[in-house]
Amino acid sequence: MITATIAGLILGIAGIFLTPVIFDFLAIPEILKQFGKPLASIYAGGIIFHYILINTNGILRSCKGIKKSLRTMAVVCVTNIALNFFFVFFTPLGFKGIALSTAVSVSIGSLWNLWLIKGFLLRVKYLYICMISEPFMAWGVILGGGLNGAGDTKAVMIRVALSLWLIRIPLSYIFGVLFGLGAIAIWWSMNASLLVQAILMSRRYFNKHWLASD
């Protein structure tokens, strides 16, 4: 948990300072930069809480706490929606309140989950395996979301399906069942599939084939 928190903090700080550079590198139109830069910076500031929330949800689900995880996410969603209306319409933040409401609601959910799992932190080792995949999982999700937004949904679906059916499921069966390595092997297989998915999404995005399919 400490490592995941430190990683989220480092990536958050990097995101805040590198947002202008990334926007310039991706050649985003100027009219969009005035809206995108502040949103991206605020989202980056809250990424540490996303890391904690994702990891703690994984712990709850692995410890038969699925209902607790669902309740936490329900609270996060309701809080996010309520804060969206409050920040956007009743404060000077305007559109920036959209990002701030997400950061605040996720931080509430992560802190609540930490309280729920305080008794499991010393016993659950899957956290350390899960957190390794967080950077490239986030990278794949971001690029996949961008491709979906551009209408390249079929290509995204194919790459997700390939990483799941050709990497995660076969490796989970081979190492988890045939070799008898158990749940740990399944978590590592998940990491491998997320890495492959991030690579496939990166190739699709930066080759810009999705522009030709528009």
Wavefront OBJ file of the C-alpha trace (Angstrom):
o trace
v 0.000 0.000 0.000
v 2.843 2.368 0.819
v 4.485 1.674 -2.549
v 1.213 2.208 -4.425
v 0.643 5.455 -2.571
v 4.147 6.693 -3.376
v 3.717 5.686 -7.044
v 0.407 7.535 -7.229
v 1.948 10.595 -5.620
v 4.865 10.627 -8.068
v 2.609 10.152 -11.105
v 0.212 12.802 -9.820
v 2.957 15.386 -9.405
v 4.408 14.460 -12.797
v 0.974 14.785 -14.384
v 0.459 18.251 -12.931
v 3.754 19.572 -14.279
v 3.839 17.624 -17.555
v 0.264 18.296 -18.672
v 1.238 21.258 -20.914
v 4.052 19.225 -22.487
v 1.753 16.274 -23.181
v -0.899 18.517 -24.708
v 1.691 20.088 -27.016
v 3.117 16.682 -27.955
v -0.323 15.362 -28.915
v -0.991 18.528 -30.956
v -4.298 19.185 -29.243
v -6.071 22.227 -30.731
v -5.640 25.476 -28.804
v -9.369 25.884 -28.309
v -9.406 22.614 -26.364
v -6.257 23.307 -24.356
v -7.881 26.084 -22.329
v -10.391 23.552 -21.054
v -8.270 20.424 -21.066
v -5.193 21.643 -19.202
v -6.888 22.643 -15.936
v -9.030 19.503 -15.987
v -6.023 17.245 -16.580
v -4.023 18.943 -13.825
v -6.814 18.492 -11.281
v -7.352 14.871 -12.295
v -3.598 14.268 -11.952
v -3.686 15.726 -8.453
v -6.270 13.143 -7.464
v -4.611 10.133 -9.075
v -3.088 9.037 -5.771
v -6.606 8.468 -4.427
v -7.538 6.517 -7.561
v -4.592 4.208 -6.860
v -5.668 3.685 -3.269
v -9.328 3.169 -4.217
v -8.546 0.593 -6.927
v -6.191 -1.363 -4.685
v -8.468 -1.330 -1.663
v -11.440 -2.408 -3.779
v -9.348 -5.338 -4.972
v -8.586 -6.281 -1.383
v -12.239 -6.131 -0.377
v -13.320 -8.305 -3.317
v -10.587 -10.856 -2.646
v -11.683 -11.064 1.015
v -15.366 -11.677 0.236
v -16.191 -8.028 0.738
v -17.835 -7.476 -2.642
v -20.888 -5.804 -1.109
v -18.682 -3.415 0.864
v -16.785 -2.555 -2.323
v -20.044 -1.930 -4.190
v -21.344 0.296 -1.385
v -18.138 2.314 -1.470
v -18.393 2.816 -5.232
v -22.065 3.766 -4.897
v -21.116 6.441 -2.354
v -18.340 7.651 -4.668
v -20.746 7.917 -7.624
v -23.481 9.722 -5.701
v -20.947 12.092 -4.119
v -19.386 12.789 -7.501
v -22.739 13.665 -9.084
v -23.802 15.876 -6.168
v -20.482 17.733 -6.081
v -20.614 18.193 -9.848
v -23.799 20.204 -9.544
v -22.555 22.100 -6.501
v -19.138 23.097 -7.843
v -20.276 23.876 -11.385
v -23.431 25.860 -10.627
v -22.873 27.286 -7.148
v -19.137 28.132 -7.059
v -16.800 30.200 -9.271
v -14.990 27.002 -10.340
v -17.247 26.422 -13.323
v -16.178 23.504 -15.512
v -13.131 22.911 -13.291
v -15.552 21.688 -10.648
v -16.154 18.580 -12.757
v -12.597 17.394 -12.194
v -12.511 18.553 -8.586
v -15.699 16.656 -7.746
v -14.123 13.465 -9.099
v -10.952 13.967 -7.072
v -12.888 14.703 -3.881
v -15.340 11.803 -4.254
v -12.539 9.336 -5.021
v -10.562 10.546 -2.006
v -13.615 9.966 0.205
v -14.010 6.453 -1.197
v -10.333 5.609 -0.758
v -10.262 6.793 2.854
v -13.449 4.854 3.616
v -11.970 1.687 2.073
v -8.782 2.096 4.075
v -10.868 2.071 7.228
v -12.718 -1.050 6.044
v -9.575 -3.044 5.272
v -7.416 -1.976 8.169
v -7.611 -5.509 9.527
v -6.560 -7.093 6.220
v -3.607 -4.921 5.223
v -1.062 -7.112 6.950
v -2.503 -10.346 5.564
v -3.330 -9.639 1.935
v -0.357 -10.098 -0.376
v -2.252 -9.731 -3.640
v -2.088 -5.975 -3.224
v 1.600 -5.953 -4.072
v 1.025 -7.925 -7.269
v -1.986 -5.833 -8.271
v -0.299 -2.467 -7.836
v 2.492 -3.368 -10.284
v 0.015 -3.273 -13.154
v -1.515 0.085 -12.221
v 0.656 2.349 -14.456
v 0.176 0.411 -17.700
v -3.440 -0.423 -16.845
v -4.129 3.312 -16.484
v -2.230 3.972 -19.735
v -4.316 1.403 -21.606
v -7.572 2.729 -20.163
v -6.697 6.320 -21.115
v -5.755 5.455 -24.698
v -8.727 3.106 -25.014
v -11.033 5.881 -23.828
v -9.523 8.258 -26.379
v -10.020 5.741 -29.192
v -13.589 5.079 -28.067
v -14.248 8.799 -28.048
v -12.927 9.016 -31.614
v -15.357 6.308 -32.701
v -12.750 3.530 -32.993
v -14.741 1.271 -30.673
v -14.365 -1.908 -32.729
v -10.572 -1.788 -32.603
v -10.663 -1.235 -28.832
v -13.026 -4.176 -28.347
v -10.793 -6.461 -30.418
v -7.656 -5.546 -28.448
v -9.354 -5.988 -25.096
v -10.738 -9.365 -26.209
v -7.345 -10.517 -27.506
v -5.548 -9.615 -24.290
v -8.248 -11.386 -22.273
v -8.774 -14.584 -24.284
v -5.249 -15.104 -25.627
v -3.232 -13.949 -22.612
v -5.117 -13.754 -19.302
v -7.317 -16.853 -19.479
v -4.722 -19.253 -21.003
v -1.957 -18.144 -18.626
v -4.307 -18.337 -15.645
v -5.226 -21.904 -16.545
v -1.674 -23.025 -17.342
v 0.047 -21.566 -14.299
v -2.853 -21.460 -11.838
v -4.376 -24.884 -12.573
v -1.950 -27.083 -14.509
v 1.157 -25.973 -12.588
v -0.790 -25.609 -9.351
v 0.504 -22.129 -8.524
v -2.927 -20.953 -7.402
v -4.328 -17.434 -7.090
v -0.947 -15.698 -7.240
v -0.378 -17.015 -10.770
v -3.823 -15.751 -11.808
v -3.001 -12.247 -10.569
v 0.297 -12.285 -12.479
v -1.566 -13.493 -15.576
v -3.871 -10.508 -15.196
v -0.850 -8.211 -15.048
v 0.539 -9.775 -18.232
v -2.756 -9.285 -20.088
v -2.997 -5.651 -18.980
v 0.541 -5.017 -20.224
v -0.239 -6.557 -23.613
v -3.460 -4.556 -23.783
v -1.571 -1.315 -23.079
v 0.949 -2.141 -25.824
v -1.796 -2.902 -28.345
v -3.653 0.297 -27.469
v -0.436 2.313 -27.794
v 0.313 0.885 -31.240
v -3.203 1.636 -32.427
v -3.218 5.145 -31.033
v 0.220 6.327 -32.137
v 0.061 4.651 -35.567
v -3.044 6.802 -36.096
v -4.830 4.107 -38.077
v -7.980 5.137 -36.279
v -7.914 8.418 -38.240
v -8.236 6.496 -41.491
v -11.249 4.596 -40.163
v -13.083 7.821 -39.289
l 1 2 3 4 5 6 7 8 9 10 11 12 13 14 15 16 17 18 19 20 21 22 23 24 25 26 27 28 29 30 31 32 33 34 35 36 37 38 39 40 41 42 43 44 45 46 47 48 49 50 51 52 53 54 55 56 57 58 59 60 61 62 63 64 65 66 67 68 69 70 71 72 73 74 75 76 77 78 79 80 81 82 83 84 85 86 87 88 89 90 91 92 93 94 95 96 97 98 99 100 101 102 103 104 105 106 107 108 109 110 111 112 113 114 115 116 117 118 119 120 121 122 123 124 125 126 127 128 129 130 131 132 133 134 135 136 137 138 139 140 141 142 143 144 145 146 147 148 149 150 151 152 153 154 155 156 157 158 159 160 161 162 163 164 165 166 167 168 169 170 171 172 173 174 175 176 177 178 179 180 181 182 183 184 185 186 187 188 189 190 191 192 193 194 195 196 197 198 199 200 201 202 203 204 205 206 207 208 209 210 211 212 213 214
